[in-house]
Amino acid sequence: MTAAKTLDAPHKPPGILSPEYRAATLGILLVVTLIAFEGMSVGVVMPAIAEELDALGLYGLSFSAFLIASLFMNVVAGLWSDRRGYPVPFLAGVVLFALGMALAGSAGSSGMFLVARAVQGLGGGAAIVALYVMIARVYAVEVRPKAFAAVSAAWVVPAMVGPSVAGFVGEQWGWRYVFYGIVPLVVPALLMLVPALRLSSATGSGPGTGPRSRPNAMTLAATATAAGAGLLLYAVDRLHVHAGWAGVGTAAGLALLGYGLYRLLPPGALRLRRGLPTTVVMRGLYSAAFFGVNSFIPLALQHVKSFDARSAGIALTTGALGWSVGSFLQSRKAGEAHRRIRFGAGCVTVAILLCLLSVLPGVSGWISVPAWIVAGFGMGFGMTTISITAMKQSPLNEQGANSAALSVTDQLGSALSIGIGGALVNVIGHASAQIATGFLVISVLMAAISLAATFLAGRVH
């Protein structure tokens, strides 16, 4: 018997940490970790920021500014990367993100902090989109699934430890160091990615086809959507101050949103047409319901139940744990997509109704912890199913456009629900009892949104 020849051995693709990919992988994972850490930790220190900068009135808008700016850059950076390659949008994104972190840490006023959040959103949106393009062009086809899985995993650690670390840093050294601490870590990430940036083709993949692949039209639609969302939130926030002007601003914001979304989303999405259009909208409903409550949990626990920052961050950490478990289990469970999406939305609804009890007199604020584990589980189970279903429903030449549409509804749903929640807090008041009332109203509204998602899930198929 002769030994098998080397040429007869089955081909084993290199791993993402093999010599040819190691630097790129570590750099990508570090960038994703930094962006994820910022996203998971800022909510914990926002009450302290609002108190020092007298910015409780801008609490919701500070989250929405990041999301709206990121929404705009997702579209622009995606088109840019396709046509001109990923290095420039990636470098611009990382630099803007670091600049935004530095501006936030040094902000001396609520207005400057709001600008800093928008700059962070522009940078984070551009960098994440360019990173996905980088993976597609740097890694061999058989290695890409591992790279994308690693990127997903890079969100888990910041989700698990980010709130607690941010709470500790904020209490020991001040909230500014939560932002300052991230800036120096950008340099090693860029150095590790230099080889990957040099590999980029200057020409990109060339223009796509279809109405959602036209750069000018899509950029205009993204601009209209971002401007409309920003104008709508600002107007709603000022309804109690100047109802007449705010009414005009609300109408103009809705008109701009309608124009932009009509062009960014699949045909029929605004009418909830069966199949892909409703699947894309479901992503926005999930995000609106979950993050519309998630962002106000630290505020409620700290101002109503006198939690410290680290304790308030535990609820967010456990939500991330539930999300990870839900995402894992959905991959191992069989069943029709619309039933899985309905189940996830149902979990979020129940969790929100449980969480609102945390601000009631005589009820422990710690009830928010098990409640938010259930909410995170529902998000992990349902959101992942939505993404998979949308890709199955998409023609091959529209997968990129529909991926962008999912991001648009995701971020827009979060931005609008958080911004409107902040406006409600401003109208109701900033005293402890008033914040408790505001949290109750926000929770009921978000539970209504997730409940609507459970009924609409049947239109996914």
LUMTIGU-39430 format. One record per residue (C-alpha): x, y, z. Coordinates in steps of 0.05 Angstrom, whole numbers, padded with zeros to 5 digits, always signed. Each point is the difference from the previous one (the first is absolute). Layout:
<rs>
XYZ;...
</rs>
This chain:
<rs>
+00000+00000+00000;+00028+00068-00018;-00007+00062+00040;-00048+00053-00026;+00035+00054-00039;-00002+00071+00025;-00037+00021-00063;-00055-00050+00017;-00013+00031+00069;-00065+00040+00004;+00010+00075-00003;-00007+00035+00066;-00014+00074-00006;+00043+00046+00043;-00030+00027+00064;-00013+00073+00014;+00061+00001+00046;+00046-00033-00050;+00062+00042-00018;-00031+00031-00063;-00062+00024+00037;+00022+00009+00072;+00015+00075-00002;-00064+00016-00039;-00043-00043+00046;+00028+00031+00064;-00007+00070-00028;-00072-00012-00022;-00019-00031+00066;+00031+00058+00039;-00037+00052-00040;-00066-00036+00008;+00013-00009+00075;+00013+00074+00008;-00063+00020-00036;-00041-00052+00038;+00029+00021+00067;-00020+00072-00013;-00070-00021-00019;-00009-00045+00060;+00030+00046+00052;-00024+00070-00015;-00070-00014+00028;+00029-00015+00069;+00036+00068+00006;-00054+00041-00035;-00035+00019+00066;+00066+00028+00026;+00013+00037-00065;-00070+00029+00001;+00009+00024+00071;+00069+00032-00010;-00017+00033-00067;-00071+00017+00020;-00021-00042-00060;-00057-00042+00026;-00044+00034-00051;+00045-00029-00055;+00004-00070+00030;-00039-00034-00056;+00029+00044-00056;+00072-00018+00020;-00015-00073-00018;-00040+00018-00061;+00055+00046-00028;+00048-00059-00003;-00051-00046-00033;-00024+00051-00052;+00070+00019-00020;+00019-00074-00004;-00062-00014-00043;+00022+00052-00050;+00072-00025-00003;-00021-00073-00009;-00030+00017-00067;+00055+00048-00023;+00058-00044+00023;-00031-00061-00033;-00005+00035-00067;+00069+00030+00008;+00031-00068+00017;-00033-00034-00060;+00025+00051-00050;+00067+00024+00028;+00023-00053+00049;-00004-00004+00075;+00065+00034+00026;-00023+00073-00004;-00069-00010+00033;+00031-00046+00052;+00056+00049+00018;-00048+00059-00001;-00048-00039+00045;+00053-00019+00051;+00028+00071+00003;-00070+00029+00008;-00017-00050+00054;+00063+00016+00040;-00012+00074-00010;-00071-00007+00025;+00024-00037+00062;+00050+00054+00015;-00052+00055-00010;-00049-00036+00046;+00052-00007+00055;+00018+00074-00004;-00071+00026-00009;-00016+00059+00044;-00072+00009-00022;-00059-00042-00020;+00003+00027-00071;+00073-00021-00008;-00016-00069+00027;-00057-00007-00050;+00048+00019-00057;+00051-00050+00026;-00052-00056-00001;-00018+00016-00072;+00074-00002-00020;+00007-00068+00035;-00060-00025-00039;+00029+00023-00067;+00065-00035+00016;-00031-00064+00027;-00048-00006-00058;+00055+00008-00052;+00050-00046+00034;-00048-00058+00010;-00025+00000-00072;+00071+00005-00027;+00022-00057+00046;-00052-00047-00031;+00025+00018-00069;+00072-00011+00024;-00017-00070+00023;-00031-00017-00067;+00062+00022-00038;+00057-00019+00046;-00021-00070+00022;-00007-00060-00045;-00072-00023-00013;+00006-00061+00045;+00027+00043+00058;-00052+00056-00002;-00053-00036+00042;+00051-00007+00056;+00019+00073-00005;-00073+00023+00003;-00012-00047+00059;+00060+00031+00036;-00028+00070-00012;-00066-00021+00031;+00037-00030+00059;+00038+00066+00009;-00065+00032+00022;-00011-00050+00055;+00057+00019+00048;-00016+00075-00002;-00073-00016+00010;+00017-00043+00061;+00051+00043+00034;-00008+00069-00031;-00055+00026+00046;+00036-00023+00063;+00068+00026-00022;-00030+00067-00021;-00036+00005+00067;+00065-00014+00038;+00041+00050-00041;-00054+00052+00006;-00003-00006+00076;+00076-00004+00010;+00026+00052-00049;-00061+00033-00031;-00043-00012-00062;+00049+00038-00046;+00051-00057+00006;-00050-00049-00028;+00008+00038-00066;+00074+00019+00007;+00020-00072+00015;-00021-00025-00069;+00038+00051-00042;+00072-00027+00010;-00023-00071-00020;-00017+00024-00070;+00074+00006-00018;+00019-00075+00008;-00063-00019-00038;+00020+00043-00059;+00071-00026+00000;-00023-00072-00002;-00046+00015-00059;+00052+00035-00044;+00013-00064-00042;-00074-00011-00011;-00009+00073-00021;+00055-00008-00052;-00034-00061-00030;-00062+00040-00020;-00016+00008-00074;-00005+00073-00017;-00059-00013-00046;-00045-00037+00049;-00052-00047-00027;-00031+00049-00048;-00070+00027-00001;-00058-00044+00016;-00067-00003-00036;-00070+00019+00020;-00031+00063+00029;+00033-00010+00068;+00070-00002-00030;+00002+00070-00028;+00049+00042+00041;-00032+00068-00008;-00071-00025+00013;+00020-00042+00059;+00042+00055+00031;-00058+00049-00007;-00047-00051+00031;+00048-00012+00058;+00007+00075+00010;-00076+00010+00000;-00010-00058+00049;+00053+00025+00049;-00023+00073-00006;-00073-00021+00007;+00014-00042+00062;+00041+00056+00032;-00052+00053-00015;-00056-00044+00025;+00034-00015+00065;+00019+00073+00012;-00071+00023-00015;-00031-00052+00045;+00048+00020+00056;-00024+00072-00007;-00075-00013-00004;-00010+00022+00072;+00039+00064-00012;-00027+00025-00067;-00056-00044-00026;-00011+00039-00064;+00072-00002-00026;+00009-00071+00026;-00062-00022-00039;+00030+00027-00065;+00066-00033+00015;-00033-00067+00015;-00038+00002-00067;+00064+00018-00038;+00039-00055+00035;-00052-00052-00017;-00001+00023-00073;+00076-00007-00005;-00002-00068+00034;-00054-00024-00048;+00041+00023-00060;+00064-00033+00024;-00029-00065+00025;-00041-00010-00063;+00066-00004-00038;+00043-00036+00051;-00047-00056+00019;-00028-00056-00044;-00062+00018-00040;-00063-00007+00042;+00036+00005+00067;-00038+00062+00022;-00065-00037-00015;+00024-00063+00037;-00006-00043-00062;+00008-00074+00013;+00068-00032-00004;+00065+00038-00003;-00029+00070+00010;-00031-00019+00067;+00061-00040+00020;+00043+00063-00007;-00049+00042+00040;-00002-00052+00056;+00074+00015+00013;-00019+00073+00015;-00058-00020+00046;+00045-00047+00040;+00054+00054+00008;-00050+00055+00018;-00032-00041+00055;+00063-00027+00031;+00047+00060-00003;-00056+00048+00016;-00001-00030+00070;+00072-00024+00004;+00029+00071-00005;-00042+00025+00059;+00011-00057+00049;+00064+00030+00030;-00034+00069+00006;-00061-00031+00035;+00040-00044+00047;+00049+00054+00020;-00051+00057+00009;-00059-00040+00027;+00032-00059+00037;+00067+00034+00018;+00042-00054-00034;+00073+00017-00013;+00026-00001-00071;+00030-00070+00005;-00064-00030+00029;-00043+00034-00053;+00045-00029-00054;-00014-00072+00023;-00068+00000-00034;+00031+00019-00066;+00054-00053+00009;-00051-00055+00013;-00040+00023-00060;+00061-00012-00043;+00007-00069+00032;-00072-00017-00019;+00012+00026-00070;+00060-00046-00009;-00040-00061+00025;-00059+00017-00045;+00043+00009-00061;+00034-00067+00013;-00064-00039+00012;-00035+00027-00062;+00053-00034-00042;-00016-00067+00032;-00076+00003-00002;-00043-00017-00060;-00065+00034-00017;-00033+00050-00046;+00033+00068-00001;-00063+00040+00016;-00014-00043+00062;+00071+00011+00025;-00005+00074-00012;-00067+00003+00036;+00030-00038+00059;+00058+00048+00005;-00045+00061-00002;-00044-00032+00053;+00060-00009+00046;+00018+00074-00008;-00071+00021+00015;-00004-00041+00065;+00069+00024+00021;-00017+00074-00009;-00064-00008+00041;+00041-00033+00055;+00054+00052-00003;-00048+00059+00009;-00015-00029+00069;+00071+00018+00021;-00017+00074+00012;-00064-00013+00041;+00001+00014+00075;+00011-00063+00041;+00028-00039-00060;+00075-00014-00003;+00038+00031-00058;+00036-00067-00007;-00061-00029-00035;+00027+00034-00062;+00057-00051-00002;-00041-00063-00014;-00048+00041-00042;+00056+00023-00045;+00029-00069-00007;-00066-00020-00031;+00000+00063-00044;+00070-00015-00024;-00019-00072-00014;-00058+00022-00042;+00044+00048-00039;+00053-00052-00013;-00051-00052-00022;-00042+00046-00043;+00050+00050-00030;+00046-00055-00026;-00059-00036-00031;-00021+00066-00034;+00069+00009-00031;+00003-00072-00025;-00071+00004-00028;+00013+00066-00035;+00061-00029-00036;-00039-00062-00021;-00055+00045-00028;+00049+00044-00038;+00021-00011-00072;+00076-00008-00005;+00010+00069-00033;-00041+00034+00055;+00032-00030+00062;+00045+00060+00011;-00057+00050-00007;-00044-00041+00047;+00056-00007+00051;+00005+00076+00000;-00076+00005+00007;+00003-00044+00062;+00052+00047+00030;-00042+00060-00017;-00062-00026+00035;+00041-00025+00058;+00034+00066+00014;-00060+00043-00017;-00045-00040+00046;+00049+00008+00057;+00012+00074-00013;-00073+00018-00004;-00022-00040+00062;+00058+00026+00042;-00010+00072-00023;-00075-00001+00012;+00013-00032+00068;+00047+00057+00017;-00053+00051-00021;-00050-00034+00046;+00048+00005+00058;+00009+00074-00015;-00075+00012-00002;-00016-00039+00063;+00058+00027+00041;+00068-00017+00029;-00016-00012+00073;+00006-00071+00027;-00075-00014+00000;-00008+00033-00069;+00056-00043-00030;-00036-00061+00028;-00064+00023-00035;+00038+00013-00064;+00031-00069+00002;-00069-00031+00009;-00028+00037-00060;+00060-00017-00043;-00005-00074+00020;-00074-00004-00017;+00012+00032-00068;+00058-00047-00016;-00040-00060+00023;-00055+00021-00048;+00052+00001-00057;+00026-00069+00016;-00071-00026+00008;-00016+00027-00070;+00061-00038-00025;-00028-00065+00027;-00063+00010-00041;+00036+00024-00063;+00048-00059+00001;-00050-00040-00040;+00011+00046-00060;+00074-00021-00004;-00017-00060-00043;
</rs>
